[in-house]
Amino acid sequence: MKLSHYFLPLLLLMACGDKQQEQKKDNFDADIPVAVPNRVALAGAEEPDIVRFLNVQDAYAPSLSPDGVHVAYRTDLSGEPQIWVTETVRLSAPLQITYGNSVTFHQWRPDHNEVLYATDKEGNERMGYYLVSADGLYEKELLAPSDAFREFGDFNKDGSQFVYATTERNGTDYDIHVFDISTNTDKKIYEGSMGYYPISFSPDGNQVVIMESIAEDANNLFLLNIADAKLIPISSEGDRSQFSDIEWKLDGSSFFLRTNKDSEYLGVARYDLETAKLEYILQKDFDIEQILYDDKKNILHWVANDGGFSKHHILDLDNRSEITPPDWPAGVFNLKRAKHGETLLANVFGPKLPGDLWAGTVGSKEVNRVTRSNNAGLDLERMVQPVAHSFQARDGLTVHGLLYPVELMNKDTPLVLLVHGGPTAQARPTFSAVTQYLTAQGFAVFDLNFRGSTGYGKTYARENDKRKRESELYDLEDAVNYLSEKGLVNKDKVAVMGGSYGGYLTMAAMTRLPEVFSCGVAFVGVSNWITALEGASPALKASDRLEYGDIDDPEDRKFFESISPMTYIDQVKDPVMVLHGANDPRDPITESDRFVKGIRDNGGEVVYLRFPDEGHGIRKMDNRITAYVRVVEFLEKHLK
């Protein structure tokens, strides 16, 4: 069950009747948070307040115009994620082109001066699709919001059609549809089951590459003939591997992709349609996290995950020689390539760089900055760079993490242990407003890549599968012991904090390791695996089969109960803060309601922030300020 800031939708839990649900809601009316004033300390203050850190902006999710002259990206400058357009040839004033509900997805329409985008209603993840001109002067609705979930796949070559997945038929299974923009018609081309998703149109528009989700870190791959709805397998049956980043040759004879089939790490392979053979062309002892293919030059761009940092490489496939890439700023980044023209774009993130865009070209090291996001009056050069640490867990497994240190760390230093969502995700060196604020206040922060995290190979990512899942919890305790034994932190002043899957681990830590943590902050977590898995969408149930087990199997069900925080709710001894959005379709808010009620029934101390206008995360700036002002007050109270 992928529980993170970016993942497949989860159907709302339907176990309780309307009356019972309404009663539960009424019981938590007092937990709806009161807005905190947006007051900031003076610029240049030695210890800026959290509000100033939260007002730092970033530019993300870039999509290039076909000619590469403009880019559409998202930023929260207006208070919610909206689309802005700017030039790539120089740093210029951007233009906001969407307003209203938060934008959750967008992509420039090929060969047109328009952008396709999606919005939902206050975090419920039921998307409506819209088209807006690049100057923001014209807009139209393509697919109205409904009760169905939708997942965008790809545009065809000329942008007249796009393919997507939807649960419209029965609310549970994903079917593949093609929407024709020119005729404003929608057609189902394949009736699927559970988690089938389109990835890429073939260049001639007659085929679609389809992914079937079978695990958090694995999928099956198929080629769908649109004319006869015939599904042709590409991956082998029973092969638990990952396939992604489809990059076609223009003649449609083959495509490149990333995969870890028969390999520990993600490499680059080529699939030939005529021979139906998949052959590696590039394998390394680390993950290749992105590829782009330029058919006209026959060059392959590939990005390495090198110790958490991104490294851009360019391979000339004609002579297997390396081409010097543009000199992007150091950090974590993803690349975009213009369909026509020479423009490359990098979206770069780092501890001192909250997120901005740079443009360059193949054959030149020079880059130009495209966006300069608002730093909210903070000196970003003062932000703390993390230091990578590795240690041995109690069972001998090497576990990893990033330590954001403070000056003069010693046995009196309080620690905040961060646990990411996913769990198939990786803590990487990017900007976090909360992390940087906490270090400025004298808290050390350890961003833990517990077993099950990505970035360290296929084996490590599967060290928390099924019955091994419980072991990840003890990585949290072992991390605290490791830092304490090195004399870096105060073992008696440690908080655990995480969201989504990290929210579950926070709840689990506070119930099962009460002697380790002084307090905990859980965002949108799972408190009962049985109810969470029973309420999962077909998409997540499909990916849960290999990693979690079968909820209908008595032995698996017994195990799920044994790792659920609610089973140990009477063991909570220290203060807990819980945050959740009422519209969350992934982890229903009843998961937090139940956890909070259990603590209160036992006389424990819990602070609950129950946002009525959010979902699986906190998008709105006013709510983020309210949430994190309360979070840092909670941590300072219980750790200082």
Summary of the structure (lengths in Angstrom):
residues: 640
radius of gyration: 24.0
end to end distance: 35.6
largest distance: 70.5
contacts: 2257
relative contact order: 0.13
helix: 20%
strand: 34%
